[in-house]
Amino acid sequence: MHDASPLSVDPYASRKGAPAASRGSFLAADVGGTHARIGLVQTRSAAANGETLQIAGYRKYACADYPSLSAVLLDFLRGSDTRPTAACIACAGHALGDTLINANLPWKVSISSLQNDLGLDRVALVNDFQAIAYATHFHSLVDAVQVAGQGDIDVSQPRLVVGPGTGLGAAVLMPGLPQPGILGTEAGHAALAPRTFLELQIVRQLGGGITHVPNEQILSGPGLLTLYRVLCDIRSTPVRFTTPVQVTAAALDGSDVIATECIDTFCAWLGGFVGDLVALYGAYGGVSLAGGFLPQILPLLQRSGFAERFCDKGTLRELLERTPVHVIEHGQLGVSGAAHWYLDKANKAVGA
């Protein structure tokens, strides 16, 4: 099944100073563990702005409904008169030879198989959060909600994009001309850092005191359910819920004490983690939280310990207090970012 809702970001993006060598159409896709979002990208010359990018026919697919990424992309192209010659896939993970290494996808991804199955000349890969970060350079986040920091976004400084979804992604947007740079990270696989006694209990229980516990084991959608179950064990309370959606629903309506504690703990821990990343990368230009379910728990996030833990970095507190943190709708930003990245980075790299 797929969702064909209209593009929420501006489908026409002017790209002043962009190279005009890229012609024809190509596929741009944002592929996660739960959903694959796809658009057909077309460019045209615009004398005043260099180039105009258009994303057409946007679709969102449930990955579990398809046996492969090729099947998803072929479904998208079915009935279309346009045959793209290339694709840019935004996806978490790394390419190892011909294969994409990713623990959260429901199937393996082979670059050569994608090329053969779809008759493409080229398939380019970009990290999913690198693509989302790149998209924030081109699109105004007018619907974003500020949840921490008192300052305004500063495009002259590095900015951070973080998102707890099926996994935990993060990337840094580096200022630069004519296009910004992107620093990808594997912050989701770095060790989870407890601060409170309860958090220390949770990490010890998950890792047995010796095993590596990555950030995304708690700070992700599946991690939210893991956190709930561990809290039930610590509090000697029966497990009532079996999905993250059930946990968040019970916390939102205040019907379950452990679910409420779970969300409070999750949000505070996330705040500390995001503050650490800002300090680590000097990303004082601003933070965008782009995780899939954060907009659904926005009221709980706003009244949680997120903002305090985000700012509580000792002598860096004043800097963090001036660093704005916004919750944004992930939506089609990954597709848009993949399209822009391909035109500016991958396409340019091969002299297109």
DOSELO-546608 format. One record per residue (C-alpha): x, y, z; residue in three letters. Coordinates in nm, 2 decimals. Example, Ala and Ser with C-alpha at 12.3 -4.5 7.8 and 13.67 -1.06 7.14 Angstrom:
! DOSELO-546608
+--------+--------+--------+------+
:     px :     py :     pz : code :
+--------+--------+--------+------+
:   1.23 :  -0.45 :   0.78 :  ALA :
:   1.37 :  -0.11 :   0.71 :  SER :
+--------+--------+--------+------+
! end
This chain:
! DOSELO-546608
+--------+--------+--------+------+
:     px :     py :     pz : code :
+--------+--------+--------+------+
:   0.00 :   0.00 :   0.00 :  MET :
:   0.11 :   0.35 :  -0.06 :  HIS :
:   0.02 :   0.71 :   0.03 :  ASP :
:  -0.01 :   0.96 :  -0.25 :  ALA :
:  -0.06 :   1.27 :  -0.04 :  SER :
:   0.06 :   1.59 :  -0.20 :  PRO :
:   0.41 :   1.72 :  -0.15 :  LEU :
:   0.42 :   1.93 :   0.17 :  SER :
:   0.74 :   2.11 :   0.08 :  VAL :
:   0.76 :   2.35 :  -0.22 :  ASP :
:   0.77 :   2.11 :  -0.53 :  PRO :
:   0.95 :   2.38 :  -0.72 :  TYR :
:   1.29 :   2.47 :  -0.57 :  ALA :
:   1.50 :   2.74 :  -0.73 :  SER :
:   1.87 :   2.67 :  -0.72 :  ARG :
:   2.05 :   2.99 :  -0.77 :  LYS :
:   2.40 :   2.93 :  -0.90 :  GLY :
:   2.33 :   2.56 :  -0.94 :  ALA :
:   2.51 :   2.37 :  -1.23 :  PRO :
:   2.28 :   2.35 :  -1.54 :  ALA :
:   2.44 :   2.04 :  -1.68 :  ALA :
:   2.19 :   1.79 :  -1.53 :  SER :
:   1.90 :   1.73 :  -1.77 :  ARG :
:   1.63 :   1.46 :  -1.80 :  GLY :
:   1.46 :   1.30 :  -1.50 :  SER :
:   1.58 :   1.08 :  -1.22 :  PHE :
:   1.43 :   0.90 :  -0.92 :  LEU :
:   1.48 :   1.03 :  -0.57 :  ALA :
:   1.39 :   0.80 :  -0.28 :  ALA :
:   1.41 :   0.82 :   0.10 :  ASP :
:   1.41 :   0.46 :   0.22 :  VAL :
:   1.36 :   0.38 :   0.59 :  GLY :
:   1.29 :   0.07 :   0.78 :  GLY :
:   0.91 :   0.14 :   0.78 :  THR :
:   0.84 :   0.36 :   0.48 :  HIS :
:   0.99 :   0.43 :   0.14 :  ALA :
:   0.92 :   0.78 :  -0.01 :  ARG :
:   0.97 :   0.83 :  -0.38 :  ILE :
:   0.95 :   1.11 :  -0.63 :  GLY :
:   1.04 :   1.17 :  -0.99 :  LEU :
:   1.27 :   1.47 :  -1.03 :  VAL :
:   1.28 :   1.69 :  -1.33 :  GLN :
:   1.50 :   2.00 :  -1.38 :  THR :
:   1.47 :   2.29 :  -1.61 :  ARG :
:   1.67 :   2.60 :  -1.68 :  SER :
:   1.57 :   2.93 :  -1.51 :  ALA :
:   1.77 :   3.22 :  -1.63 :  ALA :
:   1.74 :   3.42 :  -1.31 :  ALA :
:   1.80 :   3.13 :  -1.06 :  ASN :
:   2.02 :   2.89 :  -1.26 :  GLY :
:   1.79 :   2.59 :  -1.24 :  GLU :
:   1.45 :   2.49 :  -1.11 :  THR :
:   1.39 :   2.15 :  -0.96 :  LEU :
:   1.05 :   1.98 :  -0.96 :  GLN :
:   0.94 :   1.67 :  -0.77 :  ILE :
:   0.64 :   1.50 :  -0.93 :  ALA :
:   0.43 :   1.20 :  -0.84 :  GLY :
:   0.53 :   1.17 :  -0.48 :  TYR :
:   0.44 :   0.84 :  -0.31 :  ARG :
:   0.49 :   0.69 :   0.03 :  LYS :
:   0.51 :   0.31 :   0.05 :  TYR :
:   0.50 :   0.06 :   0.34 :  ALA :
:   0.82 :  -0.14 :   0.29 :  CYS :
:   0.68 :  -0.45 :   0.45 :  ALA :
:   0.43 :  -0.47 :   0.16 :  ASP :
:   0.70 :  -0.54 :  -0.10 :  TYR :
:   0.96 :  -0.81 :  -0.14 :  PRO :
:   1.24 :  -0.57 :  -0.24 :  SER :
:   1.33 :  -0.21 :  -0.30 :  LEU :
:   1.33 :  -0.28 :  -0.68 :  SER :
:   0.96 :  -0.39 :  -0.65 :  ALA :
:   0.88 :  -0.06 :  -0.47 :  VAL :
:   1.05 :   0.15 :  -0.74 :  LEU :
:   0.89 :  -0.05 :  -1.02 :  LEU :
:   0.55 :   0.00 :  -0.86 :  ASP :
:   0.61 :   0.37 :  -0.86 :  PHE :
:   0.71 :   0.38 :  -1.23 :  LEU :
:   0.41 :   0.16 :  -1.33 :  ARG :
:   0.20 :   0.34 :  -1.58 :  GLY :
:   0.44 :   0.63 :  -1.62 :  SER :
:   0.55 :   0.75 :  -1.96 :  ASP :
:   0.88 :   0.88 :  -1.81 :  THR :
:   1.17 :   0.65 :  -1.79 :  ARG :
:   1.45 :   0.79 :  -1.56 :  PRO :
:   1.81 :   0.70 :  -1.63 :  THR :
:   1.93 :   0.74 :  -1.27 :  ALA :
:   1.83 :   0.72 :  -0.91 :  ALA :
:   1.95 :   0.87 :  -0.59 :  CYS :
:   1.86 :   0.66 :  -0.28 :  ILE :
:   1.87 :   0.82 :   0.07 :  ALA :
:   1.90 :   0.54 :   0.32 :  CYS :
:   2.06 :   0.47 :   0.65 :  ALA :
:   2.36 :   0.24 :   0.64 :  GLY :
:   2.68 :   0.21 :   0.43 :  HIS :
:   2.76 :   0.06 :   0.09 :  ALA :
:   3.00 :  -0.24 :   0.13 :  LEU :
:   3.09 :  -0.33 :  -0.23 :  GLY :
:   2.76 :  -0.38 :  -0.41 :  ASP :
:   2.55 :  -0.42 :  -0.10 :  THR :
:   2.40 :  -0.17 :   0.13 :  LEU :
:   2.46 :  -0.26 :   0.50 :  ILE :
:   2.15 :  -0.17 :   0.71 :  ASN :
:   2.01 :  -0.36 :   1.00 :  ALA :
:   1.67 :  -0.18 :   0.99 :  ASN :
:   1.56 :  -0.25 :   0.63 :  LEU :
:   1.32 :  -0.54 :   0.57 :  PRO :
:   1.53 :  -0.66 :   0.27 :  TRP :
:   1.88 :  -0.65 :   0.13 :  LYS :
:   1.97 :  -0.38 :  -0.12 :  VAL :
:   2.20 :  -0.45 :  -0.41 :  SER :
:   2.31 :  -0.15 :  -0.62 :  ILE :
:   2.37 :  -0.36 :  -0.93 :  SER :
:   2.03 :  -0.53 :  -0.89 :  SER :
:   1.86 :  -0.19 :  -0.87 :  LEU :
:   2.03 :  -0.08 :  -1.19 :  GLN :
:   1.94 :  -0.40 :  -1.38 :  ASN :
:   1.58 :  -0.43 :  -1.25 :  ASP :
:   1.50 :  -0.07 :  -1.34 :  LEU :
:   1.73 :  -0.03 :  -1.64 :  GLY :
:   1.92 :   0.26 :  -1.48 :  LEU :
:   2.26 :   0.39 :  -1.59 :  ASP :
:   2.35 :   0.49 :  -1.23 :  ARG :
:   2.24 :   0.45 :  -0.87 :  VAL :
:   2.38 :   0.69 :  -0.62 :  ALA :
:   2.35 :   0.65 :  -0.24 :  LEU :
:   2.34 :   0.91 :   0.03 :  VAL :
:   2.28 :   0.88 :   0.40 :  ASN :
:   1.91 :   0.94 :   0.49 :  ASP :
:   1.99 :   1.21 :   0.75 :  PHE :
:   2.25 :   1.37 :   0.52 :  GLN :
:   1.96 :   1.41 :   0.27 :  ALA :
:   1.72 :   1.55 :   0.53 :  ILE :
:   1.99 :   1.79 :   0.65 :  ALA :
:   2.06 :   1.90 :   0.30 :  TYR :
:   1.69 :   1.96 :   0.24 :  ALA :
:   1.67 :   2.21 :   0.53 :  THR :
:   1.91 :   2.43 :   0.33 :  HIS :
:   1.65 :   2.47 :   0.05 :  PHE :
:   1.32 :   2.47 :   0.23 :  HIS :
:   1.17 :   2.71 :   0.48 :  SER :
:   1.05 :   2.52 :   0.79 :  LEU :
:   0.76 :   2.76 :   0.86 :  VAL :
:   0.56 :   2.49 :   1.04 :  ASP :
:   0.84 :   2.39 :   1.27 :  ALA :
:   0.77 :   2.41 :   1.65 :  VAL :
:   1.05 :   2.54 :   1.88 :  GLN :
:   1.09 :   2.32 :   2.19 :  VAL :
:   1.42 :   2.45 :   2.33 :  ALA :
:   1.66 :   2.74 :   2.30 :  GLY :
:   1.58 :   3.11 :   2.28 :  GLN :
:   1.77 :   3.22 :   1.97 :  GLY :
:   1.71 :   3.21 :   1.60 :  ASP :
:   1.85 :   2.98 :   1.34 :  ILE :
:   2.20 :   3.09 :   1.24 :  ASP :
:   2.29 :   2.97 :   0.89 :  VAL :
:   2.65 :   3.09 :   0.93 :  SER :
:   2.71 :   2.82 :   1.19 :  GLN :
:   2.68 :   2.44 :   1.17 :  PRO :
:   2.33 :   2.30 :   1.22 :  ARG :
:   2.22 :   1.96 :   1.34 :  LEU :
:   1.94 :   1.73 :   1.22 :  VAL :
:   1.85 :   1.44 :   1.45 :  VAL :
:   1.57 :   1.19 :   1.42 :  GLY :
:   1.45 :   0.89 :   1.63 :  PRO :
:   1.25 :   0.67 :   1.39 :  GLY :
:   1.31 :   0.30 :   1.31 :  THR :
:   1.67 :   0.38 :   1.41 :  GLY :
:   1.84 :   0.70 :   1.53 :  LEU :
:   1.99 :   0.92 :   1.26 :  GLY :
:   2.20 :   1.24 :   1.28 :  ALA :
:   2.38 :   1.47 :   1.04 :  ALA :
:   2.54 :   1.81 :   1.05 :  VAL :
:   2.48 :   2.08 :   0.79 :  LEU :
:   2.81 :   2.28 :   0.74 :  MET :
:   2.79 :   2.63 :   0.60 :  PRO :
:   2.96 :   2.68 :   0.27 :  GLY :
:   2.93 :   2.83 :  -0.08 :  LEU :
:   2.79 :   2.77 :  -0.33 :  PRO :
:   2.64 :   2.48 :  -0.15 :  GLN :
:   2.67 :   2.37 :   0.22 :  PRO :
:   2.86 :   2.06 :   0.32 :  GLY :
:   2.71 :   1.76 :   0.49 :  ILE :
:   2.87 :   1.56 :   0.77 :  LEU :
:   2.71 :   1.22 :   0.82 :  GLY :
:   2.73 :   1.05 :   1.16 :  THR :
:   2.67 :   0.71 :   1.32 :  GLU :
:   2.55 :   0.87 :   1.64 :  ALA :
:   2.28 :   0.61 :   1.68 :  GLY :
:   2.55 :   0.34 :   1.73 :  HIS :
:   2.76 :   0.54 :   1.98 :  ALA :
:   2.72 :   0.43 :   2.35 :  ALA :
:   2.41 :   0.54 :   2.54 :  LEU :
:   2.52 :   0.77 :   2.82 :  ALA :
:   2.31 :   0.74 :   3.14 :  PRO :
:   2.30 :   1.04 :   3.38 :  ARG :
:   2.03 :   0.96 :   3.65 :  THR :
:   2.02 :   0.65 :   3.87 :  PHE :
:   1.72 :   0.52 :   3.68 :  LEU :
:   1.90 :   0.56 :   3.35 :  GLU :
:   2.20 :   0.38 :   3.49 :  LEU :
:   1.97 :   0.09 :   3.60 :  GLN :
:   1.82 :   0.07 :   3.25 :  ILE :
:   2.16 :   0.06 :   3.08 :  VAL :
:   2.29 :  -0.20 :   3.32 :  ARG :
:   1.98 :  -0.41 :   3.26 :  GLN :
:   2.01 :  -0.39 :   2.88 :  LEU :
:   2.38 :  -0.45 :   2.87 :  GLY :
:   2.43 :  -0.67 :   3.17 :  GLY :
:   2.70 :  -0.43 :   3.28 :  GLY :
:   2.94 :  -0.52 :   3.01 :  ILE :
:   2.77 :  -0.52 :   2.67 :  THR :
:   2.76 :  -0.22 :   2.44 :  HIS :
:   2.43 :  -0.04 :   2.45 :  VAL :
:   2.39 :   0.19 :   2.15 :  PRO :
:   2.19 :   0.52 :   2.17 :  ASN :
:   1.92 :   0.39 :   1.93 :  GLU :
:   1.84 :   0.09 :   2.15 :  GLN :
:   1.65 :   0.34 :   2.36 :  ILE :
:   1.63 :   0.66 :   2.15 :  LEU :
:   1.42 :   0.53 :   1.86 :  SER :
:   1.07 :   0.41 :   1.79 :  GLY :
:   1.15 :   0.04 :   1.88 :  PRO :
:   1.37 :   0.17 :   2.16 :  GLY :
:   1.06 :   0.34 :   2.32 :  LEU :
:   0.90 :   0.01 :   2.35 :  LEU :
:   1.22 :  -0.14 :   2.49 :  THR :
:   1.23 :   0.14 :   2.75 :  LEU :
:   0.87 :   0.08 :   2.85 :  TYR :
:   0.94 :  -0.29 :   2.90 :  ARG :
:   1.25 :  -0.23 :   3.11 :  VAL :
:   1.06 :   0.02 :   3.33 :  LEU :
:   0.78 :  -0.23 :   3.38 :  CYS :
:   1.05 :  -0.48 :   3.50 :  ASP :
:   1.22 :  -0.23 :   3.73 :  ILE :
:   0.88 :  -0.12 :   3.87 :  ARG :
:   0.75 :  -0.48 :   3.90 :  SER :
:   0.45 :  -0.39 :   3.69 :  THR :
:   0.29 :  -0.61 :   3.42 :  PRO :
:   0.35 :  -0.52 :   3.06 :  VAL :
:   0.03 :  -0.39 :   2.91 :  ARG :
:   0.14 :  -0.26 :   2.57 :  PHE :
:   0.31 :  -0.43 :   2.28 :  THR :
:   0.37 :  -0.13 :   2.04 :  THR :
:   0.52 :   0.21 :   2.07 :  PRO :
:   0.19 :   0.36 :   1.95 :  VAL :
:   0.01 :   0.21 :   2.24 :  GLN :
:   0.27 :   0.35 :   2.48 :  VAL :
:   0.25 :   0.70 :   2.34 :  THR :
:  -0.13 :   0.69 :   2.34 :  ALA :
:  -0.15 :   0.59 :   2.70 :  ALA :
:   0.10 :   0.86 :   2.80 :  ALA :
:  -0.10 :   1.12 :   2.60 :  LEU :
:  -0.42 :   1.05 :   2.77 :  ASP :
:  -0.26 :   0.99 :   3.11 :  GLY :
:  -0.41 :   0.65 :   3.15 :  SER :
:  -0.09 :   0.46 :   3.25 :  ASP :
:   0.17 :   0.57 :   3.50 :  VAL :
:   0.46 :   0.36 :   3.35 :  ILE :
:   0.38 :   0.48 :   3.00 :  ALA :
:   0.40 :   0.84 :   3.12 :  THR :
:   0.73 :   0.77 :   3.30 :  GLU :
:   0.86 :   0.61 :   2.98 :  CYS :
:   0.79 :   0.91 :   2.77 :  ILE :
:   0.93 :   1.15 :   3.03 :  ASP :
:   1.25 :   0.94 :   3.06 :  THR :
:   1.27 :   0.91 :   2.68 :  PHE :
:   1.24 :   1.29 :   2.62 :  CYS :
:   1.48 :   1.39 :   2.89 :  ALA :
:   1.74 :   1.14 :   2.77 :  TRP :
:   1.69 :   1.26 :   2.41 :  LEU :
:   1.75 :   1.61 :   2.52 :  GLY :
:   2.08 :   1.52 :   2.69 :  GLY :
:   2.19 :   1.33 :   2.38 :  PHE :
:   2.10 :   1.61 :   2.14 :  VAL :
:   2.28 :   1.86 :   2.36 :  GLY :
:   2.59 :   1.64 :   2.35 :  ASP :
:   2.59 :   1.63 :   1.97 :  LEU :
:   2.56 :   2.01 :   1.95 :  VAL :
:   2.86 :   2.05 :   2.18 :  ALA :
:   3.05 :   1.78 :   2.00 :  LEU :
:   3.00 :   1.93 :   1.65 :  TYR :
:   2.97 :   2.30 :   1.75 :  GLY :
:   2.62 :   2.30 :   1.59 :  ALA :
:   2.51 :   2.62 :   1.75 :  TYR :
:   2.32 :   2.74 :   1.44 :  GLY :
:   2.02 :   2.53 :   1.54 :  GLY :
:   1.87 :   2.18 :   1.57 :  VAL :
:   1.59 :   2.01 :   1.37 :  SER :
:   1.43 :   1.71 :   1.52 :  LEU :
:   1.30 :   1.51 :   1.23 :  ALA :
:   1.19 :   1.18 :   1.38 :  GLY :
:   0.88 :   1.02 :   1.26 :  GLY :
:   0.68 :   1.01 :   1.59 :  PHE :
:   0.80 :   1.32 :   1.77 :  LEU :
:   0.53 :   1.54 :   1.62 :  PRO :
:   0.27 :   1.30 :   1.77 :  GLN :
:   0.41 :   1.34 :   2.13 :  ILE :
:   0.48 :   1.71 :   2.09 :  LEU :
:   0.28 :   1.82 :   2.40 :  PRO :
:   0.46 :   1.56 :   2.61 :  LEU :
:   0.80 :   1.67 :   2.47 :  LEU :
:   0.73 :   2.03 :   2.54 :  GLN :
:   0.66 :   1.97 :   2.91 :  ARG :
:   0.92 :   1.71 :   2.96 :  SER :
:   1.28 :   1.75 :   3.08 :  GLY :
:   1.41 :   1.77 :   2.72 :  PHE :
:   1.49 :   2.14 :   2.72 :  ALA :
:   1.66 :   2.13 :   3.06 :  GLU :
:   1.88 :   1.83 :   2.98 :  ARG :
:   1.96 :   1.98 :   2.64 :  PHE :
:   2.10 :   2.30 :   2.79 :  CYS :
:   2.26 :   2.14 :   3.10 :  ASP :
:   2.62 :   2.12 :   2.97 :  LYS :
:   2.81 :   2.31 :   3.24 :  GLY :
:   3.00 :   2.60 :   3.11 :  THR :
:   2.83 :   2.56 :   2.77 :  LEU :
:   2.48 :   2.62 :   2.91 :  ARG :
:   2.46 :   2.98 :   2.78 :  GLU :
:   2.55 :   2.87 :   2.43 :  LEU :
:   2.29 :   2.58 :   2.44 :  LEU :
:   2.03 :   2.82 :   2.57 :  GLU :
:   2.07 :   3.03 :   2.26 :  ARG :
:   2.06 :   2.73 :   2.02 :  THR :
:   1.71 :   2.69 :   1.88 :  PRO :
:   1.57 :   2.34 :   1.86 :  VAL :
:   1.27 :   2.28 :   1.64 :  HIS :
:   1.05 :   1.97 :   1.57 :  VAL :
:   0.99 :   1.94 :   1.20 :  ILE :
:   0.77 :   1.71 :   0.99 :  GLU :
:   1.01 :   1.46 :   0.82 :  HIS :
:   0.76 :   1.42 :   0.54 :  GLY :
:   0.91 :   1.46 :   0.19 :  GLN :
:   1.23 :   1.63 :   0.31 :  LEU :
:   1.43 :   1.32 :   0.25 :  GLY :
:   1.32 :   1.29 :  -0.11 :  VAL :
:   1.39 :   1.66 :  -0.17 :  SER :
:   1.73 :   1.64 :   0.00 :  GLY :
:   1.83 :   1.34 :  -0.21 :  ALA :
:   1.73 :   1.52 :  -0.53 :  ALA :
:   1.93 :   1.83 :  -0.44 :  HIS :
:   2.23 :   1.63 :  -0.31 :  TRP :
:   2.24 :   1.43 :  -0.64 :  TYR :
:   2.24 :   1.74 :  -0.85 :  LEU :
:   2.49 :   1.92 :  -0.64 :  ASP :
:   2.72 :   1.65 :  -0.52 :  LYS :
:   2.69 :   1.31 :  -0.70 :  ALA :
:   2.61 :   1.44 :  -1.04 :  ASN :
:   2.88 :   1.70 :  -1.03 :  LYS :
:   3.14 :   1.45 :  -0.91 :  ALA :
:   3.11 :   1.25 :  -1.23 :  VAL :
:   3.13 :   1.56 :  -1.45 :  GLY :
:   2.76 :   1.54 :  -1.56 :  ALA :
+--------+--------+--------+------+
! end
